[in-house]
Amino acid sequence: VKRPWECKVFGTACTPETPIGSCMVSSEGACAAYYNFGRLSKIAERSTSNAHQ
């Protein structure tokens, strides 16, 4: 099973506005949820790690 970020079209050709797969069509789908909320946690994680350096 691939994770959303392992898909070569995730976040580029496949977004909630231009879905390619079913997991991006629904706002409750794994890809759409990660696209909308997962990116925020990665940004916060980077900010936190940079602050500790």
C-alpha positions in Angstrom: 0.0 0.0 0.0 1.4 3.4 -1.0 1.3 6.4 1.2 0.0 9.6 -0.4 3.4 11.2 -0.6 4.8 8.1 -2.4 2.5 8.7 -5.3 4.2 10.4 -8.2 1.1 12.6 -9.0 0.1 13.5 -5.4 0.1 17.2 -4.9 1.1 18.0 -8.5 -1.3 16.6 -11.1 -3.6 15.2 -8.4 -5.1 17.7 -6.0 -8.5 18.2 -4.5 -9.3 20.7 -7.3 -8.1 18.2 -10.0 -8.5 14.7 -8.5 -7.2 11.7 -10.4 -8.0 9.0 -7.9 -11.0 8.3 -5.6 -9.0 9.0 -2.5 -8.6 12.6 -3.5 -12.2 13.1 -4.7 -13.8 12.9 -1.2 -12.6 15.3 1.5 -12.5 12.3 3.8 -10.2 10.3 1.5 -6.7 9.6 2.6 -5.0 11.7 -0.1 -7.3 14.7 0.3 -6.9 14.6 4.1 -3.1 14.4 3.9 -3.0 17.1 1.2 -5.1 19.5 3.4 -3.7 18.7 6.8 -0.6 16.6 6.5 1.4 19.4 4.9 0.7 21.7 7.9 2.2 19.2 10.3 5.3 18.8 8.2 5.7 22.6 8.1 5.3 22.9 11.9 7.7 20.0 12.3 10.4 21.8 10.3 9.8 25.0 12.2 10.2 23.3 15.5 13.4 21.4 14.4 14.9 24.7 13.1 14.2 26.5 16.3 16.1 23.8 18.3 19.2 24.2 16.2 
